[in-house]
Amino acid sequence: MTRNYFIIVNPKAGGGNVKKLWPKIYARLNDLGLNFETFFTQYAGHAVELSQQILTKIFANNIENPIIVIAGGDGTLHETVRGCFKYFGENPDFPQVPIAVLPVGSGNDFARTAHIPARWEAALESILNNDGPRELTIGHYTDLLTNNEGVFVNNFGIGFDASVVNVADQSELKSNRFISRFSYMGSVLKVLTTFKGFPIEFKIPDRNIHFKKTFLFTITNIPYFGGGINIVPQASLFDNHLDLVIIEKPSIIHILTIVATIFFKKHLSLGYVHHYSLESFIVNSKEKNLAQVDGEVLSKPKFSLKYDTKKYLFWIK
């Protein structure tokens, strides 16, 4: 069966490393005689547009056996899924086109969860040898103040982790491909010294839960965030739940305890760390705060968001 690959390449992913890797990947694709077309992102959010352009082309020309491949990291994957979700929301009668991943970004938390090989050569072989798509869960949210919708593949965080991502994005380390992986840890240390807790509430069917001094508020669809930190070991891409982790404003002793226990997957048992696994819930925050959606930073004066899940096809084993 001949497959048609539409490859979205983010040259800036991996601290710019993808730009240097791409000639090798391109040569390998040519050597294999594959049917493929490449699309290069040029700015933030471009993969959202490119994925919609690709889908329009596929259905306008009745292209058979299409697969969208992203050559980038979690941010590129997020934008591609966002674009696909928007397209199929407007064209619900069309069949979903599966997404495959060449994990050549910095964090690659989705690939880690989906057991996609870290080396691009092995990841490409896995794509080519796969015999069908799998339906995975993605996070979905609705802004109750504007009725706008969004999706996330990995995490949606309000507060601390969003502040860390914001600082990391502005760090000079992020643009250096050799040391970009350390930008996140350096940003964690910087934000730890200045971040203040904030009030937040979330609603589940039988009750409202309030926290006065929230430090970390993260909704996750996968076990990892921040490039391999195992925040919810039992989180799964295959169930219909989202995992919510809340950490109350910790002392230095608490922080050290979290760091020590997270490597042994024992942190969720700590009294100031709260974990919920939910199909849907509503989050309200009346204070201006930063949020991050798969590493994309948002700033809003207040949040009123409903979370649930959707399904999408991914080309993984």
DRENDO-1510 file (C-alpha; in Angstrom, 1 decimal, always signed):
<recs>
REC; n; res; u; v; w
REC; 1; MET; +0.0; +0.0; +0.0 .
REC; 2; THR; +1.4; +3.4; -1.1 .
REC; 3; ARG; +1.2; +6.0; +1.6 .
REC; 4; ASN; +1.4; +9.8; +1.2 .
REC; 5; TYR; +3.3; +11.6; +3.8 .
REC; 6; PHE; +2.9; +15.4; +4.5 .
REC; 7; ILE; +5.7; +16.5; +6.7 .
REC; 8; ILE; +5.6; +19.6; +8.8 .
REC; 9; VAL; +9.1; +20.6; +9.7 .
REC; 10; ASN; +9.9; +23.1; +12.4 .
REC; 11; PRO; +13.6; +24.2; +11.7 .
REC; 12; LYS; +13.8; +26.0; +15.1 .
REC; 13; ALA; +12.8; +22.9; +17.2 .
REC; 14; GLY; +15.5; +21.5; +19.4 .
REC; 15; GLY; +17.2; +24.8; +19.8 .
REC; 16; GLY; +17.6; +25.0; +16.0 .
REC; 17; ASN; +19.0; +21.5; +15.7 .
REC; 18; VAL; +16.2; +20.4; +13.3 .
REC; 19; LYS; +17.5; +22.8; +10.7 .
REC; 20; LYS; +20.8; +20.9; +10.7 .
REC; 21; LEU; +19.2; +17.5; +10.9 .
REC; 22; TRP; +16.7; +18.0; +8.1 .
REC; 23; PRO; +19.2; +17.4; +5.2 .
REC; 24; LYS; +19.9; +13.9; +6.6 .
REC; 25; ILE; +16.3; +13.1; +7.1 .
REC; 26; TYR; +15.4; +14.4; +3.6 .
REC; 27; ALA; +18.1; +12.3; +2.1 .
REC; 28; ARG; +16.8; +9.2; +3.9 .
REC; 29; LEU; +13.3; +9.8; +2.7 .
REC; 30; ASN; +14.5; +10.2; -0.8 .
REC; 31; ASP; +16.6; +7.0; -0.6 .
REC; 32; LEU; +13.5; +5.1; +0.5 .
REC; 33; GLY; +11.5; +6.4; -2.5 .
REC; 34; LEU; +8.7; +7.6; -0.4 .
REC; 35; ASN; +5.8; +9.8; -1.6 .
REC; 36; PHE; +6.2; +12.9; +0.6 .
REC; 37; GLU; +5.8; +16.7; +0.6 .
REC; 38; THR; +7.4; +19.1; +3.1 .
REC; 39; PHE; +6.1; +22.2; +4.7 .
REC; 40; PHE; +8.4; +24.4; +6.8 .
REC; 41; THR; +7.1; +26.5; +9.7 .
REC; 42; GLN; +8.2; +30.1; +9.7 .
REC; 43; TYR; +6.7; +31.5; +12.8 .
REC; 44; ALA; +4.9; +30.6; +16.0 .
REC; 45; GLY; +1.5; +29.2; +15.2 .
REC; 46; HIS; +2.4; +28.4; +11.6 .
REC; 47; ALA; +1.9; +24.7; +12.0 .
REC; 48; VAL; -1.8; +25.4; +12.8 .
REC; 49; GLU; -2.2; +26.9; +9.4 .
REC; 50; LEU; -0.1; +24.4; +7.6 .
REC; 51; SER; -2.0; +21.4; +8.9 .
REC; 52; GLN; -5.3; +23.0; +7.7 .
REC; 53; GLN; -3.8; +23.7; +4.3 .
REC; 54; ILE; -2.6; +20.1; +4.1 .
REC; 55; LEU; -6.0; +18.7; +5.0 .
REC; 56; THR; -7.7; +21.0; +2.5 .
REC; 57; LYS; -5.3; +19.7; -0.2 .
REC; 58; ILE; -5.9; +16.0; +0.8 .
REC; 59; PHE; -9.6; +16.1; +0.6 .
REC; 60; ALA; -9.8; +18.4; -2.5 .
REC; 61; ASN; -7.6; +16.0; -4.4 .
REC; 62; ASN; -8.9; +12.8; -2.9 .
REC; 63; ILE; -5.4; +11.7; -1.9 .
REC; 64; GLU; -5.4; +8.2; -0.5 .
REC; 65; ASN; -3.6; +6.9; +2.6 .
REC; 66; PRO; -2.4; +10.3; +3.8 .
REC; 67; ILE; -0.4; +10.7; +7.0 .
REC; 68; ILE; +0.7; +14.0; +8.5 .
REC; 69; VAL; +4.2; +13.8; +10.0 .
REC; 70; ILE; +5.6; +16.4; +12.4 .
REC; 71; ALA; +9.4; +16.8; +12.5 .
REC; 72; GLY; +9.8; +18.9; +15.7 .
REC; 73; GLY; +8.9; +18.8; +19.3 .
REC; 74; ASP; +5.8; +18.9; +21.6 .
REC; 75; GLY; +5.1; +22.5; +20.5 .
REC; 76; THR; +4.9; +21.6; +16.8 .
REC; 77; LEU; +2.8; +18.6; +17.6 .
REC; 78; HIS; +0.4; +20.8; +19.7 .
REC; 79; GLU; +0.0; +23.3; +16.8 .
REC; 80; THR; -0.6; +20.5; +14.3 .
REC; 81; VAL; -3.3; +18.9; +16.5 .
REC; 82; ARG; -4.9; +22.3; +17.0 .
REC; 83; GLY; -5.1; +22.9; +13.3 .
REC; 84; CYS; -6.5; +19.4; +12.7 .
REC; 85; PHE; -9.0; +19.8; +15.5 .
REC; 86; LYS; -10.2; +23.1; +14.0 .
REC; 87; TYR; -10.4; +21.7; +10.5 .
REC; 88; PHE; -12.5; +18.6; +11.4 .
REC; 89; GLY; -14.7; +20.7; +13.7 .
REC; 90; GLU; -15.6; +22.7; +10.6 .
REC; 91; ASN; -15.7; +19.5; +8.4 .
REC; 92; PRO; -17.1; +16.8; +10.7 .
REC; 93; ASP; -18.1; +14.4; +7.8 .
REC; 94; PHE; -14.4; +14.0; +6.7 .
REC; 95; PRO; -12.4; +11.1; +8.2 .
REC; 96; GLN; -9.5; +12.1; +10.5 .
REC; 97; VAL; -6.0; +12.0; +9.0 .
REC; 98; PRO; -3.6; +10.4; +11.4 .
REC; 99; ILE; -0.6; +12.2; +12.8 .
REC; 100; ALA; +2.9; +10.7; +13.2 .
REC; 101; VAL; +5.8; +12.1; +15.1 .
REC; 102; LEU; +9.5; +12.4; +14.4 .
REC; 103; PRO; +10.6; +13.6; +17.9 .
REC; 104; VAL; +13.5; +16.0; +17.1 .
REC; 105; GLY; +12.5; +18.7; +19.6 .
REC; 106; SER; +13.9; +19.4; +23.1 .
REC; 107; GLY; +11.3; +17.9; +25.5 .
REC; 108; ASN; +9.5; +15.2; +23.5 .
REC; 109; ASP; +7.3; +14.3; +26.3 .
REC; 110; PHE; +4.5; +12.9; +24.0 .
REC; 111; ALA; +7.0; +10.7; +22.2 .
REC; 112; ARG; +8.3; +9.5; +25.6 .
REC; 113; THR; +4.8; +8.6; +26.6 .
REC; 114; ALA; +3.9; +6.9; +23.3 .
REC; 115; HIS; +7.2; +4.9; +23.3 .
REC; 116; ILE; +8.3; +6.5; +20.1 .
REC; 117; PRO; +12.1; +6.0; +19.7 .
REC; 118; ALA; +14.2; +9.0; +20.6 .
REC; 119; ARG; +16.5; +8.7; +17.6 .
REC; 120; TRP; +14.9; +10.0; +14.4 .
REC; 121; GLU; +16.2; +7.1; +12.4 .
REC; 122; ALA; +14.4; +4.6; +14.6 .
REC; 123; ALA; +11.3; +6.8; +14.9 .
REC; 124; LEU; +11.1; +6.9; +11.0 .
REC; 125; GLU; +11.4; +3.2; +10.8 .
REC; 126; SER; +8.6; +2.8; +13.3 .
REC; 127; ILE; +6.4; +5.1; +11.2 .
REC; 128; LEU; +7.1; +3.2; +8.0 .
REC; 129; ASN; +6.6; -0.2; +9.6 .
REC; 130; ASN; +3.4; +0.7; +11.3 .
REC; 131; ASP; +0.2; -0.9; +9.9 .
REC; 132; GLY; -2.5; +1.4; +11.2 .
REC; 133; PRO; -3.5; +4.4; +13.4 .
REC; 134; ARG; -4.5; +4.3; +17.0 .
REC; 135; GLU; -7.1; +6.5; +18.6 .
REC; 136; LEU; -5.6; +8.5; +21.5 .
REC; 137; THR; -7.1; +10.9; +24.1 .
REC; 138; ILE; -6.3; +14.6; +23.8 .
REC; 139; GLY; -7.3; +17.2; +26.3 .
REC; 140; HIS; -10.1; +19.6; +25.4 .
REC; 141; TYR; -11.1; +22.9; +27.1 .
REC; 142; THR; -13.8; +25.5; +26.6 .
REC; 143; ASP; -13.4; +29.1; +27.8 .
REC; 144; LEU; -16.7; +29.8; +29.5 .
REC; 145; LEU; -16.2; +33.5; +29.2 .
REC; 146; THR; -15.7; +33.6; +25.4 .
REC; 147; ASN; -16.9; +30.1; +24.3 .
REC; 148; ASN; -13.6; +29.6; +22.5 .
REC; 149; GLU; -12.3; +26.0; +22.4 .
REC; 150; GLY; -8.8; +24.6; +22.5 .
REC; 151; VAL; -6.9; +21.3; +22.8 .
REC; 152; PHE; -3.8; +20.0; +24.4 .
REC; 153; VAL; -1.8; +16.8; +23.8 .
REC; 154; ASN; +0.3; +17.0; +26.9 .
REC; 155; ASN; -0.5; +19.5; +29.7 .
REC; 156; PHE; -2.4; +22.7; +30.6 .
REC; 157; GLY; -0.8; +24.5; +33.5 .
REC; 158; ILE; -1.7; +27.6; +35.4 .
REC; 159; GLY; +0.8; +29.4; +37.7 .
REC; 160; PHE; +4.2; +28.0; +38.4 .
REC; 161; ASP; +4.9; +25.9; +35.4 .
REC; 162; ALA; +3.5; +28.5; +33.1 .
REC; 163; SER; +5.9; +31.1; +34.7 .
REC; 164; VAL; +8.8; +28.7; +34.2 .
REC; 165; VAL; +7.9; +28.2; +30.5 .
REC; 166; ASN; +7.6; +32.0; +30.1 .
REC; 167; VAL; +11.1; +32.6; +31.6 .
REC; 168; ALA; +12.6; +29.7; +29.6 .
REC; 169; ASP; +11.2; +31.0; +26.4 .
REC; 170; GLN; +13.1; +34.3; +27.0 .
REC; 171; SER; +16.3; +32.6; +28.1 .
REC; 172; GLU; +19.3; +32.8; +25.8 .
REC; 173; LEU; +20.0; +29.1; +26.7 .
REC; 174; LYS; +16.9; +28.1; +24.7 .
REC; 175; SER; +18.4; +29.2; +21.4 .
REC; 176; ASN; +21.6; +27.3; +22.0 .
REC; 177; ARG; +21.2; +23.7; +20.7 .
REC; 178; PHE; +23.9; +22.3; +23.0 .
REC; 179; ILE; +22.5; +23.7; +26.3 .
REC; 180; SER; +18.8; +24.3; +25.5 .
REC; 181; ARG; +17.8; +21.3; +27.6 .
REC; 182; PHE; +19.1; +23.1; +30.7 .
REC; 183; SER; +17.0; +26.2; +30.1 .
REC; 184; TYR; +14.0; +24.7; +31.8 .
REC; 185; MET; +15.9; +23.7; +35.0 .
REC; 186; GLY; +17.5; +27.2; +35.2 .
REC; 187; SER; +14.1; +28.8; +34.8 .
REC; 188; VAL; +12.7; +26.6; +37.6 .
REC; 189; LEU; +15.3; +27.8; +40.0 .
REC; 190; LYS; +14.7; +31.4; +39.0 .
REC; 191; VAL; +10.9; +31.3; +39.4 .
REC; 192; LEU; +11.1; +29.4; +42.7 .
REC; 193; THR; +12.6; +32.4; +44.4 .
REC; 194; THR; +9.9; +34.9; +43.3 .
REC; 195; PHE; +6.6; +32.9; +42.7 .
REC; 196; LYS; +3.7; +33.6; +45.0 .
REC; 197; GLY; +0.7; +31.4; +45.5 .
REC; 198; PHE; -2.7; +32.2; +44.1 .
REC; 199; PRO; -6.3; +31.3; +44.9 .
REC; 200; ILE; -8.1; +28.9; +42.6 .
REC; 201; GLU; -11.2; +26.7; +42.6 .
REC; 202; PHE; -12.4; +23.8; +40.5 .
REC; 203; LYS; -15.8; +22.2; +40.3 .
REC; 204; ILE; -16.6; +18.5; +39.9 .
REC; 205; PRO; -20.2; +17.1; +39.9 .
REC; 206; ASP; -20.6; +16.8; +43.6 .
REC; 207; ARG; -18.6; +19.6; +45.1 .
REC; 208; ASN; -16.5; +22.8; +44.7 .
REC; 209; ILE; -12.9; +22.6; +45.9 .
REC; 210; HIS; -10.9; +25.7; +46.8 .
REC; 211; PHE; -7.2; +26.3; +47.3 .
REC; 212; LYS; -6.1; +29.7; +48.8 .
REC; 213; LYS; -2.3; +29.5; +48.0 .
REC; 214; THR; -1.8; +27.4; +44.9 .
REC; 215; PHE; +1.7; +26.8; +43.7 .
REC; 216; LEU; +1.3; +24.3; +40.9 .
REC; 217; PHE; -2.0; +23.7; +39.1 .
REC; 218; THR; -1.4; +21.3; +36.1 .
REC; 219; ILE; -3.9; +19.3; +34.1 .
REC; 220; THR; -2.0; +16.5; +32.3 .
REC; 221; ASN; -2.9; +14.0; +29.7 .
REC; 222; ILE; +0.4; +12.1; +29.9 .
REC; 223; PRO; +2.8; +11.1; +32.8 .
REC; 224; TYR; +5.4; +13.7; +32.0 .
REC; 225; PHE; +6.0; +17.4; +31.8 .
REC; 226; GLY; +9.0; +19.7; +31.5 .
REC; 227; GLY; +11.1; +17.3; +29.4 .
REC; 228; GLY; +10.7; +14.1; +31.4 .
REC; 229; ILE; +9.6; +15.0; +34.9 .
REC; 230; ASN; +7.2; +12.1; +35.8 .
REC; 231; ILE; +4.4; +14.2; +37.4 .
REC; 232; VAL; +1.6; +11.6; +37.2 .
REC; 233; PRO; +3.1; +8.1; +36.6 .
REC; 234; GLN; -0.4; +6.5; +36.0 .
REC; 235; ALA; -1.6; +9.0; +33.4 .
REC; 236; SER; -2.6; +7.4; +30.1 .
REC; 237; LEU; -3.2; +8.4; +26.5 .
REC; 238; PHE; -5.8; +5.7; +26.2 .
REC; 239; ASP; -8.3; +6.4; +29.0 .
REC; 240; ASN; -11.0; +9.1; +29.0 .
REC; 241; HIS; -9.6; +10.9; +32.0 .
REC; 242; LEU; -7.4; +13.9; +32.6 .
REC; 243; ASP; -5.1; +14.1; +35.7 .
REC; 244; LEU; -5.1; +17.2; +37.8 .
REC; 245; VAL; -2.2; +17.9; +40.1 .
REC; 246; ILE; -2.3; +20.7; +42.7 .
REC; 247; ILE; +0.6; +21.6; +44.9 .
REC; 248; GLU; -0.1; +24.2; +47.7 .
REC; 249; LYS; +2.5; +26.9; +48.3 .
REC; 250; PRO; +5.5; +24.9; +49.6 .
REC; 251; SER; +8.3; +25.7; +52.0 .
REC; 252; ILE; +11.9; +25.0; +51.1 .
REC; 253; ILE; +11.6; +21.7; +53.0 .
REC; 254; HIS; +8.5; +20.8; +51.0 .
REC; 255; ILE; +10.2; +21.6; +47.7 .
REC; 256; LEU; +13.2; +19.4; +48.6 .
REC; 257; THR; +10.9; +16.6; +49.6 .
REC; 258; ILE; +9.0; +16.8; +46.3 .
REC; 259; VAL; +12.3; +16.7; +44.4 .
REC; 260; ALA; +13.5; +13.8; +46.4 .
REC; 261; THR; +10.2; +11.8; +46.1 .
REC; 262; ILE; +9.4; +12.5; +42.5 .
REC; 263; PHE; +12.2; +10.2; +41.3 .
REC; 264; PHE; +10.7; +7.4; +43.2 .
REC; 265; LYS; +7.1; +8.2; +42.0 .
REC; 266; LYS; +6.0; +8.8; +45.7 .
REC; 267; HIS; +5.3; +12.5; +45.5 .
REC; 268; LEU; +1.5; +12.1; +45.0 .
REC; 269; SER; +1.2; +10.7; +48.5 .
REC; 270; LEU; +2.5; +13.9; +50.1 .
REC; 271; GLY; -0.1; +15.9; +52.1 .
REC; 272; TYR; +0.3; +19.1; +50.2 .
REC; 273; VAL; +0.2; +17.4; +46.8 .
REC; 274; HIS; -3.3; +16.7; +45.6 .
REC; 275; HIS; -4.2; +14.4; +42.6 .
REC; 276; TYR; -7.5; +13.9; +40.9 .
REC; 277; SER; -8.4; +11.8; +37.9 .
REC; 278; LEU; -11.5; +13.2; +36.2 .
REC; 279; GLU; -13.5; +13.0; +33.0 .
REC; 280; SER; -14.6; +16.6; +33.2 .
REC; 281; PHE; -14.4; +19.6; +35.5 .
REC; 282; ILE; -14.5; +23.4; +35.6 .
REC; 283; VAL; -11.6; +25.7; +36.8 .
REC; 284; ASN; -12.1; +29.3; +38.0 .
REC; 285; SER; -9.4; +31.7; +38.9 .
REC; 286; LYS; -10.2; +35.4; +39.5 .
REC; 287; GLU; -6.6; +36.6; +39.6 .
REC; 288; LYS; -4.6; +37.4; +36.5 .
REC; 289; ASN; -2.1; +34.6; +35.9 .
REC; 290; LEU; -0.1; +32.9; +33.3 .
REC; 291; ALA; -1.1; +29.6; +31.8 .
REC; 292; GLN; +0.8; +27.3; +29.4 .
REC; 293; VAL; -0.8; +24.9; +26.9 .
REC; 294; ASP; +1.7; +22.3; +25.7 .
REC; 295; GLY; +4.4; +25.0; +26.2 .
REC; 296; GLU; +2.5; +27.9; +24.6 .
REC; 297; VAL; +2.1; +30.7; +27.1 .
REC; 298; LEU; -1.2; +32.4; +27.7 .
REC; 299; SER; -2.0; +35.4; +29.9 .
REC; 300; LYS; -5.5; +36.2; +31.0 .
REC; 301; PRO; -7.0; +38.5; +33.6 .
REC; 302; LYS; -9.1; +35.5; +34.9 .
REC; 303; PHE; -9.9; +31.9; +34.0 .
REC; 304; SER; -13.2; +30.1; +33.7 .
REC; 305; LEU; -12.5; +26.9; +31.8 .
REC; 306; LYS; -14.3; +23.6; +31.3 .
REC; 307; TYR; -12.1; +20.6; +30.7 .
REC; 308; ASP; -12.9; +17.2; +29.1 .
REC; 309; THR; -11.4; +14.9; +26.5 .
REC; 310; LYS; -11.6; +14.3; +22.7 .
REC; 311; LYS; -10.1; +11.6; +20.5 .
REC; 312; TYR; -7.7; +11.8; +17.6 .
REC; 313; LEU; -5.9; +9.3; +15.4 .
REC; 314; PHE; -2.1; +8.9; +15.7 .
REC; 315; TRP; +0.1; +6.9; +13.5 .
REC; 316; ILE; +2.0; +5.0; +16.3 .
REC; 317; LYS; +2.5; +1.3; +17.2 .
</recs>
